[in-house]
């Protein structure tokens, strides 16, 4: 309880001083605004199949990590579809009964869905973990990669609404006994096509659980073991060799003779602004990785010297999910990592030159202490040009409900933080509608625009329950105008992963990038959503394509999604639903 006391003292100090210590760019003129409002419409929208992860009584670590969700327009009809991953019941698995399968929800065009996994050929019945839509063959159709406890699966999109399993042809199944978690696709060697990094967790045999399934004590509760005491598995880096993948983990320095760590969340980004993609991995109960790309597919772990291996107190944490974005508008990509309960999520502020500082307390995020946090996303919830923060919460031990002294619960409401514009965030969950009051043991989260109306919605996976679909019904008093940029490269990497966009309005310059692969076991929508504040158009949009080409657009009006093809400019303008043409 000592660290909780520290948190309470720090919070009181912030209130007494009027602004957080350590913030050197506070704008006292920033006014608080009423937050956006969210309603859970999952059941009404047709998301009616529960995500099953183990048995009702959780006896093993495998039954706790949950699953993710992928967002993408797989049938190219202009609406964003969902792929929701499930696992199995433990008793069913041991009896060789796989009664659960992943669900593909096809958007009808109005924010409601038909479940079509069987007819599309993706009703995968494994012990699923994460899912990622990606166009790996550059034909304009989104393919699908699924990570599992067990071999991973890759489905190629046939272009007619169906998929074909081409895992063996692509070479991405991984080891048969691997427990794969988060993954990211990015051009790591600069040859134009997308390579693949997969974070792996630990060895686990459900039929013969480690240490005979014996228990340990956590804060007075007898709980299952893990991950400490289990054998960690090394992560895997695959090089894309003209459509077939080659495991180059050891060659690239990712796998070595050093002991591996328990990998979960992954994000790729150019953290040192040298033109190539680095990789950050959130590791559970161990120090995190920051793989600096040295060029030529050579990587060096610089997490310790960069300040992101541990929190600012040099304490290893139990990393779950991660995301990267420029939350404070200084042009550099910052990091956030979610962690176990009775600890804090960690916000790392990028100071430049591959150096970060722990800004969790100065930014006002210390109230996460009692929650166990998984999925995480930076996004502009109210279109005021500031990146807000959403986190998905839920414990792994149902028994915490019987121990009031822990001040936590198995099912927890999720959290929405609004960016105040001065380097701090404000928890507005209690002001943001009935959707934010939903209590589940949540895991993955992804951003979507379910209704095509230009408002960003969220889909959240929940343990042994149906997902939560948070539809934004009101933008709040600070809501602004917005537009979406749906980019297509002219060559490989068709969906322009890692493209950078600079948007200029009379209020300033905002920077965005294409990177849907982050959060926890999940993947968000591809189009870049640009909040414009009070401005009805972007004066200038500068696109830096992955090829190195730079393209400029002038006077891009709010209220629409723009399809932009490299070298051709805007090829299609699709008004938001509810907007005029």
C-alpha positions as CSV (number, residue, x, y, z in Angstrom):
1,X,0.0,0.0,0.0
2,X,3.0,2.3,0.2
3,X,3.0,3.1,-3.5
4,X,-0.8,3.8,-3.3
5,X,-0.1,6.3,-0.5
6,X,2.6,7.9,-2.7
7,X,0.0,8.2,-5.5
8,X,-2.5,9.8,-3.2
9,X,0.0,12.3,-1.9
10,X,1.1,13.1,-5.4
11,X,-2.4,13.7,-6.5
12,X,-3.1,16.0,-3.5
13,X,0.1,17.9,-4.3
14,X,-1.0,18.4,-7.8
15,X,-4.3,19.8,-6.6
16,X,-2.6,22.1,-4.1
17,X,-0.1,23.4,-6.5
18,X,-2.6,24.0,-9.3
19,X,-0.4,22.4,-12.0
20,X,1.7,19.2,-12.2
21,X,5.4,19.4,-11.3
22,X,7.6,18.9,-14.3
23,X,5.4,20.4,-16.9
24,X,7.3,23.3,-18.5
25,X,4.9,24.2,-21.2
26,X,1.6,24.7,-19.4
27,X,-1.0,27.0,-21.0
28,X,-3.1,28.3,-18.2
29,X,-5.6,29.6,-20.7
30,X,-6.7,26.1,-21.7
31,X,-10.3,25.7,-20.8
32,X,-11.9,22.4,-19.8
33,X,-14.6,21.2,-22.2
34,X,-17.5,18.8,-21.8
35,X,-16.4,15.4,-23.0
36,X,-17.9,13.3,-25.8
37,X,-20.6,10.8,-24.9
38,X,-20.5,7.1,-25.7
39,X,-23.2,4.4,-25.8
40,X,-22.6,0.7,-26.0
41,X,-24.5,-0.6,-29.0
42,X,-22.8,-4.0,-29.4
43,X,-25.9,-6.2,-29.0
44,X,-28.2,-4.0,-31.1
45,X,-25.5,-3.8,-33.8
46,X,-25.3,-7.6,-34.0
47,X,-22.1,-8.3,-32.0
48,X,-23.8,-11.1,-30.1
49,X,-21.2,-13.8,-29.8
50,X,-19.2,-13.9,-26.6
51,X,-15.4,-14.2,-26.5
52,X,-14.6,-17.4,-24.6
53,X,-11.2,-17.6,-22.9
54,X,-10.9,-20.8,-20.8
55,X,-13.4,-22.0,-18.2
56,X,-15.5,-19.9,-16.0
57,X,-13.2,-20.6,-13.1
58,X,-9.7,-19.4,-14.1
59,X,-7.1,-21.9,-13.1
60,X,-4.3,-21.1,-15.6
61,X,-2.4,-18.1,-17.0
62,X,-3.6,-19.1,-20.4
63,X,-7.2,-18.4,-19.4
64,X,-6.4,-14.7,-18.6
65,X,-4.7,-12.9,-21.5
66,X,-7.9,-12.5,-23.5
67,X,-8.1,-11.7,-27.2
68,X,-8.1,-8.8,-29.6
69,X,-10.0,-7.4,-32.6
70,X,-9.1,-6.1,-36.0
71,X,-10.8,-3.4,-38.0
72,X,-10.7,-3.1,-41.8
73,X,-12.8,-2.9,-44.9
74,X,-12.1,-6.4,-46.1
75,X,-14.7,-6.4,-48.9
76,X,-13.9,-2.9,-50.2
77,X,-17.5,-1.6,-49.9
78,X,-16.4,1.5,-48.0
79,X,-17.5,0.3,-44.5
80,X,-15.3,-0.9,-41.7
81,X,-15.7,-4.5,-40.7
82,X,-14.6,-6.3,-37.6
83,X,-12.8,-9.6,-36.9
84,X,-13.2,-10.6,-33.3
85,X,-10.9,-13.3,-31.9
86,X,-11.9,-16.0,-29.4
87,X,-10.1,-18.8,-27.6
88,X,-11.8,-22.0,-26.3
89,X,-13.0,-23.4,-23.0
90,X,-10.2,-25.3,-21.3
91,X,-12.3,-28.4,-20.6
92,X,-13.4,-28.4,-24.2
93,X,-9.8,-28.0,-25.5
94,X,-8.6,-30.9,-23.3
95,X,-11.5,-33.1,-24.7
96,X,-10.5,-32.1,-28.2
97,X,-13.7,-30.1,-28.6
98,X,-13.3,-26.8,-30.3
99,X,-16.8,-25.3,-30.2
100,X,-15.8,-21.6,-30.5
101,X,-14.5,-19.9,-33.6
102,X,-13.5,-16.3,-34.5
103,X,-16.1,-14.0,-35.8
104,X,-16.1,-11.8,-38.9
105,X,-18.6,-9.1,-38.7
106,X,-19.5,-7.5,-42.1
107,X,-20.7,-3.9,-41.7
108,X,-24.1,-3.4,-43.4
109,X,-23.3,0.2,-44.0
110,X,-25.2,1.6,-41.0
111,X,-23.1,0.5,-38.1
112,X,-24.9,-2.9,-37.8
113,X,-23.2,-6.2,-38.7
114,X,-23.8,-9.6,-40.2
115,X,-21.6,-12.4,-38.9
116,X,-20.1,-14.1,-42.0
117,X,-16.9,-15.9,-40.8
118,X,-18.1,-19.3,-42.1
119,X,-19.0,-18.1,-45.6
120,X,-15.8,-16.0,-45.8
121,X,-13.6,-19.0,-44.7
122,X,-12.2,-17.4,-41.6
123,X,-14.1,-19.3,-38.8
124,X,-10.9,-20.2,-37.2
125,X,-11.3,-22.5,-34.1
126,X,-8.0,-22.2,-32.3
127,X,-6.9,-20.7,-29.0
128,X,-6.8,-17.2,-30.5
129,X,-4.9,-14.2,-29.4
130,X,-4.5,-11.2,-31.8
131,X,-5.8,-10.3,-35.3
132,X,-4.4,-7.9,-38.0
133,X,-5.8,-6.9,-41.4
134,X,-2.9,-6.2,-43.8
135,X,-2.5,-6.1,-47.6
136,X,0.5,-8.3,-47.9
137,X,0.3,-9.0,-51.7
138,X,-0.4,-5.4,-52.7
139,X,-3.6,-6.2,-54.6
140,X,-5.7,-3.7,-52.7
141,X,-7.5,-6.3,-50.6
142,X,-6.9,-6.7,-46.9
143,X,-5.5,-10.1,-45.9
144,X,-5.7,-11.4,-42.3
145,X,-3.1,-12.6,-39.9
146,X,-4.1,-14.3,-36.6
147,X,-1.8,-15.0,-33.7
148,X,-2.5,-18.0,-31.5
149,X,-1.4,-20.1,-28.6
150,X,-0.1,-22.6,-31.1
151,X,0.6,-22.1,-34.8
152,X,-0.4,-18.7,-36.3
153,X,-2.6,-18.4,-39.3
154,X,-2.5,-16.2,-42.4
155,X,-5.5,-15.8,-44.7
156,X,-5.1,-14.3,-48.2
157,X,-8.1,-12.3,-49.4
158,X,-9.4,-13.7,-52.6
159,X,-11.1,-10.4,-53.6
160,X,-14.6,-11.9,-53.6
161,X,-15.4,-11.7,-50.0
162,X,-13.7,-15.0,-49.1
163,X,-10.2,-15.9,-47.8
164,X,-7.8,-18.8,-48.3
165,X,-5.5,-20.2,-45.7
166,X,-1.9,-19.6,-47.0
167,X,0.0,-19.9,-43.8
168,X,2.4,-22.6,-45.0
169,X,3.0,-20.8,-48.3
170,X,4.0,-17.6,-46.5
171,X,6.0,-19.3,-43.7
172,X,4.5,-17.4,-40.8
173,X,3.0,-20.2,-38.6
174,X,5.8,-19.9,-36.0
175,X,6.9,-22.8,-33.8
176,X,4.1,-25.3,-33.1
177,X,4.4,-24.7,-29.3
178,X,4.7,-20.9,-29.5
179,X,2.4,-18.6,-27.6
180,X,2.2,-15.6,-29.9
181,X,0.6,-12.4,-28.8
182,X,1.1,-8.9,-30.3
183,X,2.3,-8.4,-33.9
184,X,3.2,-5.5,-36.2
185,X,3.7,-5.2,-39.9
186,X,6.2,-2.5,-41.1
187,X,8.9,-2.0,-43.7
188,X,11.9,-2.7,-41.5
189,X,14.5,-3.0,-44.2
190,X,13.5,-0.1,-46.5
191,X,12.8,-2.3,-49.5
192,X,9.2,-1.2,-49.8
193,X,7.3,-4.3,-48.6
194,X,6.0,-5.1,-45.1
195,X,8.0,-7.2,-42.8
196,X,6.5,-8.9,-39.6
197,X,7.5,-8.8,-36.0
198,X,5.7,-11.2,-33.6
199,X,6.0,-10.9,-29.8
200,X,5.9,-14.3,-28.1
201,X,5.0,-15.0,-24.5
202,X,5.9,-18.2,-22.7
203,X,5.9,-22.0,-22.9
204,X,2.6,-23.5,-21.7
205,X,1.0,-26.9,-21.9
206,X,-2.6,-26.9,-20.7
207,X,-2.6,-30.7,-20.3
208,X,0.6,-30.6,-18.2
209,X,0.6,-27.1,-16.7
210,X,3.9,-25.8,-15.3
211,X,4.8,-26.7,-11.7
212,X,1.8,-29.2,-11.8
213,X,-0.6,-26.3,-11.7
214,X,0.4,-25.4,-8.2
215,X,-0.5,-22.0,-6.7
216,X,1.3,-19.0,-5.3
217,X,0.1,-16.2,-3.1
218,X,-0.5,-12.7,-4.4
219,X,-1.5,-10.1,-1.9
220,X,-3.1,-12.7,0.3
221,X,-4.9,-14.6,-2.5
222,X,-4.0,-18.0,-3.8
223,X,-3.5,-17.6,-7.5
224,X,-2.2,-19.5,-10.5
225,X,1.5,-19.1,-11.5
226,X,2.8,-16.9,-14.2
227,X,4.5,-15.5,-16.0
228,X,7.4,-15.6,-13.5
229,X,8.5,-19.2,-13.1
230,X,7.5,-20.0,-16.7
231,X,9.9,-20.3,-19.6
232,X,9.8,-17.2,-21.8
233,X,9.8,-17.5,-25.6
234,X,11.9,-15.4,-28.0
235,X,10.2,-13.0,-30.3
236,X,10.2,-13.6,-34.1
237,X,11.2,-11.2,-36.9
238,X,10.2,-12.2,-40.4
239,X,11.7,-10.6,-43.5
240,X,9.3,-10.3,-46.5
241,X,11.1,-11.9,-49.4
242,X,8.7,-11.2,-52.3
243,X,5.7,-12.5,-50.6
244,X,7.2,-15.3,-48.6
245,X,8.6,-14.7,-45.1
246,X,11.9,-15.7,-43.7
247,X,12.7,-15.9,-40.0
248,X,15.7,-13.7,-39.5
249,X,15.4,-13.2,-35.7
250,X,18.9,-14.3,-34.8
251,X,20.5,-12.6,-37.8
252,X,18.8,-9.3,-37.0
253,X,19.8,-9.5,-33.3
254,X,16.2,-10.0,-32.0
255,X,16.9,-13.5,-30.8
256,X,20.2,-14.1,-29.1
257,X,21.8,-16.3,-26.4
258,X,20.4,-13.9,-23.8
259,X,17.2,-15.0,-22.0
260,X,14.1,-14.0,-23.8
261,X,11.3,-12.1,-22.2
262,X,7.5,-12.4,-21.9
263,X,6.4,-10.3,-25.0
264,X,2.8,-9.0,-25.3
265,X,2.2,-5.6,-27.0
266,X,4.2,-4.3,-30.0
267,X,4.4,-1.0,-31.9
268,X,6.8,0.0,-34.7
269,X,7.6,3.6,-35.3
270,X,10.5,5.9,-36.2
271,X,11.3,7.0,-32.7
272,X,14.7,8.6,-33.5
273,X,13.5,10.2,-36.7
274,X,16.3,8.7,-38.8
275,X,14.0,7.4,-41.5
276,X,13.6,3.8,-40.5
277,X,11.2,1.9,-38.3
278,X,12.2,1.0,-34.7
279,X,10.3,-1.6,-32.6
280,X,9.0,-1.2,-29.0
281,X,7.8,-4.3,-27.1
282,X,5.9,-4.3,-23.8
283,X,7.1,-7.2,-21.8
284,X,5.2,-8.7,-18.9
285,X,6.9,-8.6,-15.5
286,X,10.3,-7.8,-17.2
287,X,12.0,-4.8,-18.7
288,X,10.7,-3.7,-22.1
289,X,12.5,-3.8,-25.4
290,X,13.2,-0.8,-27.7
291,X,14.8,-2.2,-30.8
292,X,16.7,0.6,-32.6
293,X,16.9,0.0,-36.3
294,X,20.6,0.3,-37.3
295,X,19.8,-0.3,-41.0
296,X,20.2,-3.5,-43.0
297,X,17.8,-5.3,-40.6
298,X,20.2,-5.0,-37.7
299,X,18.6,-4.1,-34.4
300,X,20.0,-3.1,-31.0
301,X,18.0,-3.0,-27.8
302,X,18.4,0.5,-26.4
303,X,15.5,0.5,-24.0
304,X,17.6,1.0,-20.9
305,X,19.7,3.9,-22.1
306,X,16.6,5.4,-23.7
307,X,14.6,5.3,-20.5
308,X,11.8,3.0,-21.6
309,X,12.9,-0.4,-20.2
310,X,11.4,0.4,-16.8
311,X,9.4,3.2,-15.3
312,X,11.1,6.4,-14.0
313,X,11.8,4.7,-10.7
314,X,13.8,2.0,-12.5
315,X,11.1,-0.6,-11.7
316,X,10.3,-3.4,-14.0
317,X,6.6,-3.4,-14.8
318,X,4.1,-5.9,-16.2
319,X,3.7,-4.4,-19.7
320,X,0.5,-5.4,-21.6
321,X,-0.5,-3.0,-24.4
322,X,1.4,-0.1,-26.0
323,X,0.8,2.8,-28.5
324,X,2.9,5.6,-29.9
325,X,1.8,9.1,-30.9
326,X,2.7,12.8,-30.5
327,X,0.4,13.6,-27.6
328,X,2.0,16.9,-26.7
329,X,2.4,18.3,-30.2
330,X,6.2,18.7,-30.2
331,X,6.6,16.6,-33.4
332,X,8.2,13.6,-31.6
333,X,6.5,10.2,-31.1
334,X,5.8,9.5,-27.4
335,X,5.0,6.1,-25.9
336,X,2.4,4.7,-23.5
337,X,2.5,1.3,-21.9
338,X,-0.3,-0.3,-19.8
339,X,0.5,-2.4,-16.8
340,X,-0.8,-4.7,-14.0
341,X,-2.9,-3.6,-11.1
342,X,-1.4,-1.8,-8.1
343,X,1.0,-0.2,-10.5
344,X,0.7,2.7,-12.9
345,X,0.4,2.9,-16.7
346,X,3.6,4.6,-18.0
347,X,3.6,7.6,-20.3
348,X,7.1,8.2,-21.8
349,X,7.6,11.6,-23.3
350,X,10.1,11.7,-26.2
351,X,12.8,14.2,-25.5
352,X,14.6,13.6,-28.8
353,X,17.8,11.7,-29.7
354,X,16.1,8.4,-28.6
355,X,15.7,9.6,-25.0
356,X,12.5,9.5,-23.1
357,X,11.3,10.5,-19.6
358,X,8.5,9.0,-17.5
359,X,5.8,11.7,-17.6
360,X,3.0,9.6,-16.0
361,X,2.5,11.8,-12.9
362,X,3.1,15.2,-14.5
363,X,0.6,14.2,-17.2
364,X,-2.1,13.3,-14.6
365,X,-2.3,9.5,-15.4
366,X,-1.5,8.2,-11.9
367,X,-5.2,7.3,-11.2
368,X,-4.7,4.0,-13.1
369,X,-3.0,2.5,-10.0
370,X,-5.8,0.1,-9.0
371,X,-6.8,-1.0,-12.5
372,X,-5.3,-3.8,-14.5
373,X,-4.9,-2.3,-17.9
374,X,-4.6,-3.9,-21.4
375,X,-5.6,-2.2,-24.6
376,X,-4.6,1.4,-25.2
377,X,-5.2,3.9,-28.0
378,X,-4.3,7.5,-28.6
379,X,-7.0,9.2,-30.7
380,X,-8.8,12.5,-31.1
381,X,-12.1,11.7,-29.3
382,X,-13.7,15.2,-29.8
383,X,-11.8,16.5,-32.9
384,X,-10.2,19.4,-31.0
385,X,-6.7,18.6,-32.5
386,X,-5.5,17.0,-29.3
387,X,-4.8,13.3,-29.0
388,X,-6.8,11.8,-26.1
389,X,-6.3,8.4,-24.5
390,X,-8.5,5.3,-24.0
391,X,-7.5,2.3,-22.0
392,X,-9.3,-1.1,-21.5
393,X,-9.3,-2.4,-17.9
394,X,-10.0,-5.8,-16.3
395,X,-8.4,-8.1,-13.8
396,X,-7.1,-11.6,-14.3
397,X,-8.0,-12.9,-10.8
398,X,-11.8,-13.2,-10.2
399,X,-11.0,-13.7,-6.5
400,X,-10.1,-10.0,-6.0
401,X,-13.9,-9.4,-5.7
402,X,-13.8,-11.2,-2.4
403,X,-10.9,-9.1,-1.0
404,X,-12.2,-5.6,-0.4
405,X,-8.9,-4.5,1.0
406,X,-7.4,-4.6,-2.5
407,X,-9.8,-1.8,-3.7
408,X,-10.1,-3.4,-7.1
409,X,-12.4,-5.8,-9.0
410,X,-12.4,-8.4,-11.7
411,X,-14.8,-6.4,-13.9
412,X,-13.8,-2.8,-14.3
413,X,-15.0,0.2,-16.3
414,X,-12.7,1.4,-19.0
415,X,-11.1,4.8,-18.9
416,X,-11.2,7.8,-21.2
417,X,-8.7,10.7,-20.7
418,X,-9.2,14.0,-22.5
419,X,-6.0,15.8,-23.5
420,X,-6.1,19.3,-21.9
421,X,-3.6,20.7,-24.4
422,X,-1.0,21.6,-21.8
423,X,0.7,18.2,-21.5
424,X,-1.8,16.8,-19.1
425,X,-4.9,14.6,-19.3
426,X,-8.2,14.6,-17.5
427,X,-10.1,11.5,-16.6
428,X,-13.7,12.1,-18.0
429,X,-15.0,8.5,-17.9
430,X,-17.8,9.4,-15.4
431,X,-18.9,12.2,-17.7
432,X,-18.8,10.4,-21.0
433,X,-22.1,8.5,-21.1
434,X,-23.5,5.0,-20.2
435,X,-21.0,3.3,-22.5
436,X,-18.1,4.3,-20.3
437,X,-20.0,2.8,-17.3
438,X,-19.9,-0.7,-18.7
439,X,-18.0,-3.0,-16.3
440,X,-16.3,-6.0,-17.9
441,X,-12.9,-7.7,-17.7
442,X,-11.8,-6.0,-21.0
443,X,-8.7,-6.7,-23.1
444,X,-8.2,-5.5,-26.7
445,X,-9.4,-2.2,-28.1
446,X,-9.4,-0.8,-31.6
447,X,-10.7,2.4,-33.2
448,X,-13.3,2.3,-35.9
449,X,-15.9,4.5,-37.5
450,X,-18.8,2.1,-37.4
451,X,-21.4,4.4,-38.9
452,X,-19.2,6.3,-41.4
453,X,-20.3,9.5,-39.8
454,X,-16.8,10.8,-39.1
455,X,-17.1,10.2,-35.3
456,X,-14.5,7.8,-33.9
457,X,-16.0,4.8,-32.1
458,X,-14.3,2.0,-30.2
459,X,-14.7,-1.8,-30.1
460,X,-13.5,-3.6,-27.0
461,X,-13.1,-7.3,-26.4
462,X,-14.3,-8.7,-23.0
463,X,-13.5,-11.9,-21.2
464,X,-16.3,-14.5,-21.7
465,X,-18.8,-11.8,-22.8
466,X,-19.8,-10.1,-26.1
467,X,-17.6,-7.1,-27.2
468,X,-18.4,-3.6,-26.2
469,X,-19.1,-1.2,-29.2
470,X,-18.8,2.3,-28.0
471,X,-20.6,4.6,-30.4
472,X,-19.9,8.3,-30.0
473,X,-23.3,10.0,-29.9
474,X,-22.2,13.5,-28.8
475,X,-19.0,15.3,-29.4
476,X,-19.1,17.4,-26.3
477,X,-18.7,21.1,-26.0
478,X,-15.2,21.2,-27.4
479,X,-16.1,19.1,-30.5
480,X,-14.6,20.3,-33.8
481,X,-14.7,19.5,-37.5
482,X,-12.8,16.6,-39.0
483,X,-11.7,14.8,-42.1
484,X,-10.3,11.4,-42.9
485,X,-7.3,10.6,-45.2
486,X,-7.4,7.1,-46.7
487,X,-4.0,6.7,-48.4
488,X,-2.9,4.2,-51.1
489,X,0.7,3.9,-52.2
490,X,1.5,3.5,-55.9
491,X,3.8,0.5,-55.3
492,X,4.3,-2.0,-52.5
493,X,2.9,-1.4,-49.1
494,X,-0.4,-0.4,-50.7
495,X,-2.0,0.9,-47.6
496,X,0.9,3.3,-46.9
497,X,1.9,2.0,-43.5
498,X,4.3,4.5,-41.8
499,X,3.3,7.3,-44.2
500,X,3.5,10.7,-42.4
501,X,1.0,13.5,-42.8
502,X,1.4,17.1,-41.7
503,X,-1.9,19.1,-41.6
504,X,-1.8,22.9,-41.4
505,X,-4.7,25.1,-40.2
506,X,-4.8,28.6,-38.8
507,X,-4.4,27.1,-35.3
508,X,-1.1,25.3,-36.1
509,X,0.5,22.2,-37.5
510,X,-0.5,18.7,-36.5
511,X,1.3,15.5,-37.4
512,X,-0.2,12.1,-38.1
513,X,1.0,8.8,-39.4
514,X,-0.5,5.6,-40.7
515,X,0.1,2.8,-38.1
516,X,-2.9,0.7,-37.2
517,X,-0.8,-2.0,-35.5
518,X,-0.7,-1.3,-31.8
519,X,-2.9,-1.4,-28.6
520,X,-3.1,-5.0,-27.3
521,X,-3.6,-7.9,-29.7
522,X,-5.6,-5.5,-31.9
523,X,-5.5,-3.4,-35.0
524,X,-7.4,-0.2,-35.7
525,X,-8.7,1.4,-38.9
526,X,-6.3,2.5,-41.6
527,X,-7.6,6.0,-42.5
528,X,-5.9,8.9,-40.7
529,X,-8.5,10.8,-38.7
530,X,-7.7,14.5,-38.6
531,X,-9.5,16.7,-36.0
532,X,-9.6,20.3,-37.2
533,X,-11.0,22.0,-34.1
534,X,-13.1,25.1,-35.2
535,X,-11.6,25.0,-38.7
536,X,-13.8,23.9,-41.6
537,X,-10.9,22.9,-43.8
538,X,-7.2,22.1,-43.7
539,X,-5.2,24.8,-45.5
540,X,-2.5,22.4,-46.4
541,X,-2.0,18.6,-46.2
542,X,1.6,17.4,-46.8
543,X,1.9,13.6,-47.3
544,X,5.3,12.0,-47.0
545,X,4.9,8.6,-48.6
546,X,6.9,5.5,-47.6
547,X,8.6,5.7,-51.0
548,X,10.1,9.1,-50.0
549,X,7.9,11.1,-52.3
550,X,6.2,14.2,-50.9
551,X,2.8,15.3,-52.1
552,X,0.9,18.5,-51.1
553,X,-2.9,19.2,-51.1
554,X,-4.5,22.6,-50.6
555,X,-7.8,23.6,-49.0
556,X,-9.1,20.1,-48.0
557,X,-12.6,20.6,-46.6
558,X,-13.9,18.9,-43.5
559,X,-16.8,16.5,-43.5
560,X,-15.5,13.7,-45.7
561,X,-13.2,10.8,-46.2
562,X,-10.7,11.3,-49.0
563,X,-9.1,8.4,-51.0
564,X,-5.7,9.7,-52.0
565,X,-3.4,7.7,-54.3
566,X,0.3,8.4,-54.5
567,X,1.0,10.7,-57.5
568,X,-2.6,11.2,-58.3
569,X,-3.9,13.2,-55.4
570,X,-7.5,13.0,-54.3
571,X,-9.3,10.4,-56.4
572,X,-12.5,10.1,-54.4
573,X,-14.3,12.2,-51.8
574,X,-16.9,10.3,-49.7
575,X,-19.0,12.6,-47.5
576,X,-19.5,11.5,-43.9
577,X,-23.0,10.0,-43.4
578,X,-25.2,12.8,-42.3
579,X,-23.1,15.4,-44.2
580,X,-24.1,17.0,-47.5
581,X,-22.3,16.1,-50.7
